[in-house]
């Protein structure tokens, strides 16, 4: 694992490439940390439905969900309510 995410992006790519080239001489795989994904460093919340995947910072997701006006159940009840 090479974590150069604290470097500017271009320098991080250069450093990661050097490490990969060296490691592959010895059949060693390398995982590179190329940057910060959506402000997420440690914990990740992954949500998926069919062909869509979302990656969230759990704290931001909780804030987002707490600010939503209705739950999915409430919306489903309104949308699927039989018409008289």
N, CA, C and O atoms as CSV, one atom per row, in Angstrom:
chain,resi,resn,atom,element,x,y,z
A,1,UNK,N,N,0.854,-1.178,0.000
A,1,UNK,CA,C,0.000,0.000,0.000
A,1,UNK,C,C,0.893,1.233,0.000
A,1,UNK,O,O,1.816,1.365,0.804
A,2,UNK,N,N,0.590,2.118,-0.920
A,2,UNK,CA,C,1.279,3.404,-0.949
A,2,UNK,C,C,0.222,4.491,-0.805
A,2,UNK,O,O,-0.696,4.591,-1.619
A,3,UNK,N,N,0.359,5.290,0.223
A,3,UNK,CA,C,-0.615,6.364,0.467
A,3,UNK,C,C,0.076,7.699,0.238
A,3,UNK,O,O,0.769,8.219,1.113
A,4,UNK,N,N,-0.127,8.238,-0.948
A,4,UNK,CA,C,0.436,9.540,-1.266
A,4,UNK,C,C,-0.641,10.603,-1.343
A,4,UNK,O,O,-0.443,11.654,-1.952
A,5,UNK,N,N,-1.799,10.327,-0.717
A,5,UNK,CA,C,-2.932,11.248,-0.829
A,5,UNK,C,C,-2.659,12.613,-0.214
A,5,UNK,O,O,-3.381,13.572,-0.484
A,6,UNK,N,N,-1.623,12.705,0.610
A,6,UNK,CA,C,-1.279,14.002,1.207
A,6,UNK,C,C,-0.435,14.861,0.259
A,6,UNK,O,O,-0.197,16.038,0.532
A,7,UNK,N,N,0.020,14.266,-0.866
A,7,UNK,CA,C,0.751,15.015,-1.880
A,7,UNK,C,C,-0.233,15.599,-2.898
A,7,UNK,O,O,-1.373,15.143,-2.987
A,8,UNK,N,N,0.199,16.598,-3.660
A,8,UNK,CA,C,-0.631,17.040,-4.789
A,8,UNK,C,C,-0.877,15.855,-5.726
A,8,UNK,O,O,-0.042,14.957,-5.828
A,9,UNK,N,N,-2.013,15.855,-6.403
A,9,UNK,CA,C,-2.440,14.707,-7.205
A,9,UNK,C,C,-1.376,14.235,-8.194
A,9,UNK,O,O,-1.081,13.041,-8.254
A,10,UNK,N,N,-0.795,15.148,-8.968
A,10,UNK,CA,C,0.198,14.757,-9.988
A,10,UNK,C,C,1.421,14.101,-9.356
A,10,UNK,O,O,1.951,13.125,-9.886
A,11,UNK,N,N,1.867,14.638,-8.224
A,11,UNK,CA,C,3.023,14.045,-7.537
A,11,UNK,C,C,2.672,12.677,-6.978
A,11,UNK,O,O,3.493,11.760,-7.007
A,12,UNK,N,N,1.461,12.540,-6.471
A,12,UNK,CA,C,0.990,11.263,-5.956
A,12,UNK,C,C,0.992,10.212,-7.061
A,12,UNK,O,O,1.432,9.084,-6.839
A,13,UNK,N,N,0.507,10.568,-8.246
A,13,UNK,CA,C,0.500,9.635,-9.379
A,13,UNK,C,C,1.923,9.208,-9.731
A,13,UNK,O,O,2.185,8.027,-9.955
A,14,UNK,N,N,2.842,10.180,-9.779
A,14,UNK,CA,C,4.240,9.888,-10.110
A,14,UNK,C,C,4.847,8.925,-9.088
A,14,UNK,O,O,5.482,7.939,-9.462
A,15,UNK,N,N,4.651,9.212,-7.806
A,15,UNK,CA,C,5.191,8.365,-6.741
A,15,UNK,C,C,4.589,6.961,-6.789
A,15,UNK,O,O,5.308,5.968,-6.675
A,16,UNK,N,N,3.280,6.881,-6.958
A,16,UNK,CA,C,2.604,5.579,-7.012
A,16,UNK,C,C,3.108,4.767,-8.192
A,16,UNK,O,O,3.316,3.559,-8.072
A,17,UNK,N,N,3.306,5.415,-9.329
A,17,UNK,CA,C,3.818,4.728,-10.518
A,17,UNK,C,C,5.210,4.157,-10.257
A,17,UNK,O,O,5.502,3.032,-10.661
A,18,UNK,N,N,6.071,4.925,-9.585
A,18,UNK,CA,C,7.415,4.446,-9.265
A,18,UNK,C,C,7.354,3.210,-8.371
A,18,UNK,O,O,8.070,2.235,-8.595
A,19,UNK,N,N,6.498,3.260,-7.364
A,19,UNK,CA,C,6.375,2.129,-6.432
A,19,UNK,C,C,5.835,0.901,-7.159
A,19,UNK,O,O,6.315,-0.211,-6.939
A,20,UNK,N,N,4.837,1.096,-8.026
A,20,UNK,CA,C,4.262,-0.023,-8.781
A,20,UNK,C,C,5.308,-0.656,-9.694
A,20,UNK,O,O,5.427,-1.880,-9.741
A,21,UNK,N,N,6.064,0.161,-10.415
A,21,UNK,CA,C,7.091,-0.364,-11.318
A,21,UNK,C,C,8.135,-1.180,-10.555
A,21,UNK,O,O,8.557,-2.241,-11.016
A,22,UNK,N,N,8.547,-0.688,-9.398
A,22,UNK,CA,C,9.526,-1.417,-8.579
A,22,UNK,C,C,8.939,-2.728,-8.059
A,22,UNK,O,O,9.567,-3.782,-8.153
A,23,UNK,N,N,7.737,-2.647,-7.516
A,23,UNK,CA,C,7.112,-3.818,-6.896
A,23,UNK,C,C,6.808,-4.913,-7.909
A,23,UNK,O,O,6.924,-6.097,-7.592
A,24,UNK,N,N,6.425,-4.536,-9.113
A,24,UNK,CA,C,6.076,-5.534,-10.123
A,24,UNK,C,C,7.279,-6.335,-10.591
A,24,UNK,O,O,7.113,-7.427,-11.135
A,25,UNK,N,N,8.483,-5.821,-10.393
A,25,UNK,CA,C,9.686,-6.593,-10.710
A,25,UNK,C,C,9.747,-7.858,-9.857
A,25,UNK,O,O,10.348,-8.859,-10.247
A,26,UNK,N,N,9.111,-7.793,-8.685
A,26,UNK,CA,C,9.134,-8.903,-7.728
A,26,UNK,C,C,7.760,-9.565,-7.594
A,26,UNK,O,O,7.491,-10.263,-6.617
A,27,UNK,N,N,6.897,-9.336,-8.588
A,27,UNK,CA,C,5.540,-9.893,-8.600
A,27,UNK,C,C,4.740,-9.524,-7.348
A,27,UNK,O,O,3.985,-10.334,-6.811
A,28,UNK,N,N,4.925,-8.297,-6.907
A,28,UNK,CA,C,4.196,-7.782,-5.749
A,28,UNK,C,C,3.143,-6.798,-6.249
A,28,UNK,O,O,3.441,-5.905,-7.042
A,29,UNK,N,N,1.919,-6.968,-5.780
A,29,UNK,CA,C,0.875,-6.026,-6.166
A,29,UNK,C,C,0.895,-4.833,-5.226
A,29,UNK,O,O,1.360,-4.925,-4.090
A,30,UNK,N,N,0.389,-3.720,-5.714
A,30,UNK,CA,C,0.403,-2.479,-4.943
A,30,UNK,C,C,-0.990,-1.865,-4.968
A,30,UNK,O,O,-1.643,-1.791,-6.009
A,31,UNK,N,N,-1.418,-1.437,-3.814
A,31,UNK,CA,C,-2.658,-0.671,-3.710
A,31,UNK,C,C,-2.270,0.782,-3.496
A,31,UNK,O,O,-1.488,1.093,-2.597
A,32,UNK,N,N,-2.804,1.661,-4.306
A,32,UNK,CA,C,-2.468,3.072,-4.201
A,32,UNK,C,C,-3.634,3.894,-3.684
A,32,UNK,O,O,-4.779,3.674,-4.077
A,33,UNK,N,N,-3.347,4.823,-2.820
A,33,UNK,CA,C,-4.340,5.785,-2.314
A,33,UNK,C,C,-4.129,7.064,-3.107
A,33,UNK,O,O,-3.243,7.862,-2.802
A,34,UNK,N,N,-4.965,7.248,-4.139
A,34,UNK,CA,C,-4.742,8.356,-5.053
A,34,UNK,C,C,-5.393,9.653,-4.609
A,34,UNK,O,O,-5.122,10.702,-5.193
A,35,UNK,N,N,-6.222,9.612,-3.621
A,35,UNK,CA,C,-6.866,10.838,-3.161
A,35,UNK,C,C,-7.963,10.536,-2.179
A,35,UNK,O,O,-8.130,9.401,-1.732
A,36,UNK,N,N,-8.695,11.551,-1.855
A,36,UNK,CA,C,-9.807,11.414,-0.921
A,36,UNK,C,C,-11.084,11.309,-1.743
A,36,UNK,O,O,-11.326,12.134,-2.624
A,37,UNK,N,N,-11.887,10.316,-1.466
A,37,UNK,CA,C,-13.114,10.082,-2.208
A,37,UNK,C,C,-14.288,10.680,-1.464
A,37,UNK,O,O,-14.684,10.180,-0.411
A,38,UNK,N,N,-14.840,11.738,-2.003
A,38,UNK,CA,C,-16.040,12.375,-1.440
A,38,UNK,C,C,-15.843,12.767,0.025
A,38,UNK,O,O,-16.791,12.731,0.809
A,39,UNK,N,N,-14.636,13.135,0.390
A,39,UNK,CA,C,-14.380,13.544,1.764
A,39,UNK,C,C,-14.353,12.378,2.738
A,39,UNK,O,O,-14.496,12.574,3.945
A,40,UNK,N,N,-14.173,11.168,2.227
A,40,UNK,CA,C,-14.216,9.969,3.061
A,40,UNK,C,C,-12.800,9.452,3.264
A,40,UNK,O,O,-12.073,9.230,2.295
A,41,UNK,N,N,-12.413,9.263,4.489
A,41,UNK,CA,C,-11.090,8.732,4.775
A,41,UNK,C,C,-11.145,7.323,5.357
A,41,UNK,O,O,-10.403,6.447,4.914
A,42,UNK,N,N,-12.018,7.089,6.351
A,42,UNK,CA,C,-12.004,5.803,7.046
A,42,UNK,C,C,-13.253,4.969,6.791
A,42,UNK,O,O,-13.162,3.855,6.274
A,43,UNK,N,N,-14.405,5.496,7.145
A,43,UNK,CA,C,-15.645,4.743,7.013
A,43,UNK,C,C,-16.353,5.120,5.727
A,43,UNK,O,O,-16.348,6.281,5.318
A,44,UNK,N,N,-16.965,4.123,5.089
A,44,UNK,CA,C,-17.668,4.329,3.836
A,44,UNK,C,C,-19.024,3.641,3.926
A,44,UNK,O,O,-19.141,2.535,4.454
A,45,UNK,N,N,-20.029,4.298,3.411
A,45,UNK,CA,C,-21.361,3.706,3.298
A,45,UNK,C,C,-21.632,3.541,1.811
A,45,UNK,O,O,-21.634,4.518,1.062
A,46,UNK,N,N,-21.861,2.295,1.381
A,46,UNK,CA,C,-22.117,2.025,-0.029
A,46,UNK,C,C,-23.564,1.571,-0.168
A,46,UNK,O,O,-23.992,0.610,0.471
A,47,UNK,N,N,-24.306,2.276,-1.008
A,47,UNK,CA,C,-25.707,1.952,-1.278
A,47,UNK,C,C,-25.832,1.586,-2.743
A,47,UNK,O,O,-25.254,2.252,-3.601
A,48,UNK,N,N,-26.576,0.542,-3.037
A,48,UNK,CA,C,-26.738,0.160,-4.427
A,48,UNK,C,C,-28.123,-0.363,-4.712
A,48,UNK,O,O,-28.706,-1.099,-3.916
A,49,UNK,N,N,-28.646,0.031,-5.870
A,49,UNK,CA,C,-29.915,-0.480,-6.371
A,49,UNK,C,C,-29.744,-0.672,-7.872
A,49,UNK,O,O,-29.403,0.265,-8.594
A,50,UNK,N,N,-29.988,-1.907,-8.335
A,50,UNK,CA,C,-29.838,-2.257,-9.745
A,50,UNK,C,C,-28.464,-1.849,-10.260
A,50,UNK,O,O,-27.460,-2.398,-9.806
A,51,UNK,N,N,-28.387,-0.911,-11.183
A,51,UNK,CA,C,-27.107,-0.542,-11.781
A,51,UNK,C,C,-26.535,0.742,-11.207
A,51,UNK,O,O,-25.606,1.310,-11.782
A,52,UNK,N,N,-27.067,1.212,-10.090
A,52,UNK,CA,C,-26.610,2.476,-9.501
A,52,UNK,C,C,-25.952,2.196,-8.152
A,52,UNK,O,O,-26.499,1.471,-7.321
A,53,UNK,N,N,-24.783,2.775,-7.951
A,53,UNK,CA,C,-24.071,2.656,-6.677
A,53,UNK,C,C,-23.721,4.062,-6.210
A,53,UNK,O,O,-23.263,4.896,-6.990
A,54,UNK,N,N,-23.947,4.311,-4.916
A,54,UNK,CA,C,-23.568,5.586,-4.320
A,54,UNK,C,C,-22.604,5.311,-3.175
A,54,UNK,O,O,-22.778,4.357,-2.417
A,55,UNK,N,N,-21.598,6.147,-3.060
A,55,UNK,CA,C,-20.630,6.046,-1.972
A,55,UNK,C,C,-20.777,7.297,-1.124
A,55,UNK,O,O,-20.674,8.415,-1.629
A,56,UNK,N,N,-21.019,7.106,0.168
A,56,UNK,CA,C,-21.305,8.219,1.074
A,56,UNK,C,C,-20.368,8.200,2.269
A,56,UNK,O,O,-19.909,7.145,2.707
A,57,UNK,N,N,-20.100,9.370,2.775
A,57,UNK,CA,C,-19.550,9.528,4.108
A,57,UNK,C,C,-20.731,9.277,5.045
A,57,UNK,O,O,-21.750,9.956,4.914
A,58,UNK,N,N,-20.638,8.326,5.990
A,58,UNK,CA,C,-21.790,7.993,6.827
A,58,UNK,C,C,-22.393,9.183,7.570
A,58,UNK,O,O,-23.613,9.248,7.723
A,59,UNK,N,N,-21.585,10.111,8.028
A,59,UNK,CA,C,-22.111,11.273,8.757
A,59,UNK,C,C,-22.911,12.180,7.819
A,59,UNK,O,O,-23.976,12.675,8.189
A,60,UNK,N,N,-22.403,12.392,6.620
A,60,UNK,CA,C,-23.123,13.226,5.654
A,60,UNK,C,C,-24.422,12.551,5.247
A,60,UNK,O,O,-25.444,13.220,5.093
A,61,UNK,N,N,-24.398,11.221,5.070
A,61,UNK,CA,C,-25.617,10.494,4.705
A,61,UNK,C,C,-26.674,10.617,5.795
A,61,UNK,O,O,-27.848,10.843,5.502
A,62,UNK,N,N,-26.263,10.470,7.043
A,62,UNK,CA,C,-27.213,10.590,8.155
A,62,UNK,C,C,-27.841,11.981,8.179
A,62,UNK,O,O,-29.052,12.113,8.357
A,63,UNK,N,N,-27.031,13.010,8.002
A,63,UNK,CA,C,-27.548,14.380,7.955
A,63,UNK,C,C,-28.523,14.542,6.789
A,63,UNK,O,O,-29.590,15.137,6.938
A,64,UNK,N,N,-28.146,14.012,5.638
A,64,UNK,CA,C,-29.006,14.094,4.454
A,64,UNK,C,C,-30.352,13.416,4.714
A,64,UNK,O,O,-31.406,13.986,4.433
A,65,UNK,N,N,-30.308,12.203,5.250
A,65,UNK,CA,C,-31.551,11.462,5.486
A,65,UNK,C,C,-32.420,12.128,6.555
A,65,UNK,O,O,-33.647,12.104,6.458
A,66,UNK,N,N,-31.798,12.717,7.562
A,66,UNK,CA,C,-32.570,13.393,8.608
A,66,UNK,C,C,-33.256,14.652,8.101
A,66,UNK,O,O,-34.213,15.125,8.714
A,67,UNK,N,N,-32.779,15.197,6.993
A,67,UNK,CA,C,-33.371,16.407,6.430
A,67,UNK,C,C,-34.347,16.129,5.294
A,67,UNK,O,O,-34.843,17.063,4.663
A,68,UNK,N,N,-34.626,14.860,5.027
A,68,UNK,CA,C,-35.586,14.515,3.980
A,68,UNK,C,C,-37.004,14.662,4.528
A,68,UNK,O,O,-37.272,14.276,5.666
A,69,UNK,N,N,-37.906,15.214,3.729
A,69,UNK,CA,C,-39.256,15.491,4.216
A,69,UNK,C,C,-40.106,14.249,4.453
A,69,UNK,O,O,-41.005,14.284,5.293
A,70,UNK,N,N,-39.855,13.163,3.749
A,70,UNK,CA,C,-40.699,11.977,3.909
A,70,UNK,C,C,-39.861,10.720,3.767
A,70,UNK,O,O,-38.818,10.717,3.113
A,71,UNK,N,N,-40.336,9.651,4.394
A,71,UNK,CA,C,-39.657,8.373,4.247
A,71,UNK,C,C,-40.137,7.708,2.967
A,71,UNK,O,O,-41.159,8.101,2.405
A,72,UNK,N,N,-39.414,6.720,2.512
A,72,UNK,CA,C,-39.823,5.987,1.328
A,72,UNK,C,C,-41.180,5.310,1.556
A,72,UNK,O,O,-41.995,5.212,0.638
A,73,UNK,N,N,-41.409,4.852,2.775
A,73,UNK,CA,C,-42.683,4.209,3.073
A,73,UNK,C,C,-43.845,5.186,2.896
A,73,UNK,O,O,-44.889,4.825,2.353
A,74,UNK,N,N,-43.660,6.419,3.355
A,74,UNK,CA,C,-44.701,7.436,3.221
A,74,UNK,C,C,-44.960,7.748,1.756
A,74,UNK,O,O,-46.111,7.852,1.332
A,75,UNK,N,N,-43.905,7.896,0.996
A,75,UNK,CA,C,-44.057,8.173,-0.435
A,75,UNK,C,C,-44.758,7.003,-1.122
A,75,UNK,O,O,-45.651,7.222,-1.941
A,76,UNK,N,N,-44.376,5.779,-0.807
A,76,UNK,CA,C,-45.001,4.602,-1.411
A,76,UNK,C,C,-46.484,4.529,-1.085
A,76,UNK,O,O,-47.295,4.193,-1.948
A,77,UNK,N,N,-46.843,4.839,0.150
A,77,UNK,CA,C,-48.255,4.822,0.520
A,77,UNK,C,C,-49.053,5.826,-0.305
A,77,UNK,O,O,-50.164,5.523,-0.741
A,78,UNK,N,N,-48.503,7.004,-0.521
A,78,UNK,CA,C,-49.200,8.027,-1.297
A,78,UNK,C,C,-49.292,7.613,-2.764
A,78,UNK,O,O,-50.350,7.728,-3.382
A,79,UNK,N,N,-48.187,7.134,-3.315
A,79,UNK,CA,C,-48.141,6.799,-4.739
A,79,UNK,C,C,-48.980,5.550,-5.047
A,79,UNK,O,O,-49.645,5.486,-6.081
A,80,UNK,N,N,-48.946,4.580,-4.164
A,80,UNK,CA,C,-49.628,3.312,-4.424
A,80,UNK,C,C,-51.037,3.252,-3.861
A,80,UNK,O,O,-51.705,2.223,-3.964
A,81,UNK,N,N,-51.487,4.334,-3.272
A,81,UNK,CA,C,-52.831,4.381,-2.695
A,81,UNK,C,C,-53.877,4.195,-3.798
A,81,UNK,O,O,-53.867,4.915,-4.796
A,82,UNK,N,N,-54.776,3.228,-3.614
A,82,UNK,CA,C,-55.793,3.015,-4.652
A,82,UNK,C,C,-56.705,4.235,-4.793
A,82,UNK,O,O,-57.055,4.878,-3.803
A,83,UNK,N,N,-57.079,4.538,-6.014
A,83,UNK,CA,C,-57.992,5.637,-6.255
A,83,UNK,C,C,-59.430,5.146,-6.144
A,83,UNK,O,O,-59.777,4.074,-6.640
A,84,UNK,N,N,-60.265,5.957,-5.478
A,84,UNK,CA,C,-61.663,5.533,-5.311
A,84,UNK,C,C,-62.460,5.566,-6.601
A,84,UNK,O,O,-63.646,5.235,-6.603
